[in-house]
Amino acid sequence: MWGRESGMTLLEVLVAMTVLALGVFMAAAIQVHGLHASDSVRREGQALQLLQGMLERARARGALSAVDTAAWRGQVAAVLGGQAEARASFTADWLMLEVSWPVAGQRQVLELQGRVQP
């Protein structure tokens, strides 16, 4: 007759280690995804601050000079990276601003428009 067994079999240990490894890998994947999302939100916040700053500068001066636009484009490139692009255009009393930058092979675009009284 078989005596009373104690402990775990090799198969049970392998299954437990596999489940544990999958849990650790899933936790690491979630952490990486969270870091990417956090970086994306940070860049969007920075882009929005740059857009709002430019709009307020134009509103304060009543116009937008070429020097202001060039300085703003330099700030966008410095903050969001060398591949970031910034556009500004006037239509009547409306200033339309756009900033775009690469994210995971695609371009993220943020636009802002506002009225500028001369």
C-alpha positions in Angstrom: 0.0 0.0 0.0 1.0 3.5 -0.5 2.1 5.5 2.5 0.9 9.0 3.2 2.5 11.4 0.8 3.7 14.9 1.9 5.0 17.8 -0.1 4.4 18.8 -3.7 5.1 17.0 -6.9 7.5 18.5 -9.6 4.5 19.1 -11.9 2.8 21.2 -9.2 5.9 23.3 -8.6 6.3 23.9 -12.4 2.7 25.0 -12.7 3.0 27.3 -9.7 6.2 28.9 -11.1 4.6 29.4 -14.5 1.6 31.1 -12.9 3.9 33.3 -10.8 6.0 34.2 -13.9 3.0 35.1 -15.9 1.8 37.4 -13.1 5.2 39.1 -12.9 5.3 39.6 -16.6 1.8 41.0 -16.7 2.6 43.4 -13.9 5.7 44.6 -15.8 3.7 45.1 -19.0 1.1 47.2 -17.1 3.9 49.2 -15.5 5.4 49.9 -19.0 2.0 50.9 -20.4 1.5 53.2 -17.5 4.9 54.9 -18.1 4.0 55.4 -21.7 0.6 56.9 -20.8 2.2 59.2 -18.3 4.8 60.4 -20.8 2.1 61.0 -23.3 0.0 63.1 -20.9 3.1 65.1 -19.8 3.9 66.0 -23.4 0.3 67.0 -24.1 0.3 69.2 -21.1 3.6 70.8 -22.2 2.2 71.3 -25.7 -1.0 72.9 -24.3 1.1 75.3 -22.1 3.1 76.3 -25.2 -0.1 76.9 -27.2 -1.8 78.9 -24.4 1.4 81.0 -23.8 1.6 81.9 -27.5 -2.1 82.8 -27.7 -1.8 85.0 -24.6 1.3 86.7 -25.9 -0.5 87.5 -29.2 -3.6 88.8 -27.2 -1.4 91.0 -25.1 0.4 92.5 -28.0 -2.6 92.6 -30.4 -0.6 90.9 -33.1 1.9 88.2 -33.7 5.4 89.1 -35.1 7.7 86.8 -37.0 10.2 87.1 -34.2 7.6 85.8 -31.7 6.6 83.0 -34.0 10.3 81.9 -34.5 11.0 82.0 -30.8 7.8 80.0 -30.1 8.8 77.3 -32.7 12.2 77.1 -31.0 10.5 76.5 -27.7 8.3 73.8 -29.1 11.3 72.0 -30.6 13.2 72.3 -27.3 10.4 71.0 -25.2 8.8 68.4 -27.4 11.8 67.3 -29.4 13.5 68.2 -32.6 10.8 66.5 -34.8 8.0 68.6 -33.3 6.3 71.1 -35.6 4.5 74.3 -34.7 2.2 76.3 -37.0 0.5 79.7 -36.5 -1.9 81.4 -38.8 -4.2 84.4 -38.7 -7.7 84.5 -40.2 -9.4 87.8 -39.7 -9.2 88.3 -35.9 -8.7 84.6 -35.1 -5.3 83.0 -34.4 -5.0 79.3 -35.0 -2.1 77.5 -33.4 -1.1 73.9 -34.0 1.6 71.7 -32.5 2.5 68.2 -33.6 5.1 65.7 -32.4 5.8 62.0 -33.1 4.5 59.4 -30.7 5.0 55.7 -31.5 5.3 56.1 -35.2 2.3 58.5 -35.5 1.9 62.2 -35.1 0.1 63.6 -32.1 -1.6 66.9 -32.9 -2.9 69.6 -30.6 -4.7 72.7 -31.9 -5.8 75.9 -30.2 -7.6 78.9 -31.6 -8.6 82.2 -30.1 -9.6 85.7 -31.0 -6.9 88.4 -31.0 -8.1 92.0 -30.9 -5.6 94.5 -32.4 
